[in-house]
């Protein structure tokens, strides 16, 4: 069998604004970053998926003879992607051999799993019996199905759209999906991995369900209440109806909603001559302070890393992802190396990154055969 190999490359992402907002139906602003996952693969004659994962010293191998595929574990994303494509009309009678490599920190809030799924779906759709080239938006939808809906997990759609589409995106999920893309003159970021393990499902469950319960309670008491439209200054009207923790959570949610709106105004009007880097950085820091004090998703180590970054010249920064560990990032358009060194001294692992393109495909040209004489 002729085996032309292809590589799908997909970026990780940082959430600039709107952390812990998308599952409430509120918008988010995210950016793809220049840490990426590459999956190189080609067809094989046996109906077997065989993927080498050298970065984690592992291998993924399973048969395609019985379809749909039975899951071997929770978050069995290699199989779930196949099943989602089967339900969408794709067919797989041949196998796939390949290898996965990447530079995205794993289980650290930078969407390594979503980037992996987008890359894998990009490869699968090309190597199916009935191949199709899927647009980035469709890959994002399928990745959301394979990662979140398939396993009943509590996440939103931000990861899948930001990694598939790339650049800076503004995403609304209610009442319908609406995506805007931007290419603002943003400088360098420094991503800092705390190397503290994350409890993504536990934190999403606590913060998400706590806020949804709170919103339902307030709407029942006051039908005019809305997370979308109630002004932040009106929160005091509900203070006597809430516990102190509930009131702080409401305050933080409304404040972060409004911080995102200010950031969106900046991005929509951004130009290299007028973009205010310092104001953009301050919005990131303000966002983090509410995430730390209201949603309570930061950790002492991540706070130390952020303080070190600001002390070394970063213009702002925040925790990244669901929290409880994982990564932070700092906006450092002028002093990236100094900020990276400060984060390393505070115990983190630093990556200097920039805003990057979305998922890409590259075909490998087969070597020319020597002429026969």
HELIX and SHEET records of a PDB file:
HELIX    1   1 UNK A   22  UNK A   24  5                                   3    
HELIX    2   2 UNK A   54  UNK A   56  5                                   3    
HELIX    3   3 UNK A   77  UNK A   87  1                                  11    
HELIX    4   4 UNK A  112  UNK A  127  1                                  16    
HELIX    5   5 UNK A  136  UNK A  144  1                                   9    
HELIX    6   6 UNK A  145  UNK A  149  3                                   5    
HELIX    7   7 UNK A  158  UNK A  165  1                                   8    
HELIX    8   8 UNK A  200  UNK A  221  1                                  22    
HELIX    9   9 UNK A  232  UNK A  241  5                                  10    
HELIX   10  10 UNK A  244  UNK A  268  1                                  25    
HELIX   11  11 UNK A  277  UNK A  293  1                                  17    
HELIX   12  12 UNK A  300  UNK A  311  1                                  12    
HELIX   13  13 UNK A  336  UNK A  345  1                                  10    
SHEET    1   A 6 UNK A  58  UNK A  63  0                                        
SHEET    2   A 6 UNK A  48  UNK A  53 -1                                        
SHEET    3   A 6 UNK A  95  UNK A 102  1                                        
SHEET    4   A 6 UNK A  28  UNK A  44 -1                                        
SHEET    5   A 6 UNK A   6  UNK A  17 -1                                        
SHEET    6   A 6 UNK A 360  UNK A 363 -1                                        
SHEET    1   B 6 UNK A  58  UNK A  63  0                                        
SHEET    2   B 6 UNK A  48  UNK A  53 -1                                        
SHEET    3   B 6 UNK A  95  UNK A 102  1                                        
SHEET    4   B 6 UNK A  28  UNK A  44 -1                                        
SHEET    5   B 6 UNK A 168  UNK A 172 -1                                        
SHEET    6   B 6 UNK A 178  UNK A 182 -1                                        
SHEET    1   C 4 UNK A 316  UNK A 320  0                                        
SHEET    2   C 4 UNK A 327  UNK A 331 -1                                        
SHEET    3   C 4 UNK A 189  UNK A 193 -1                                        
SHEET    4   C 4 UNK A 349  UNK A 353 -1                                        
END                                                                             
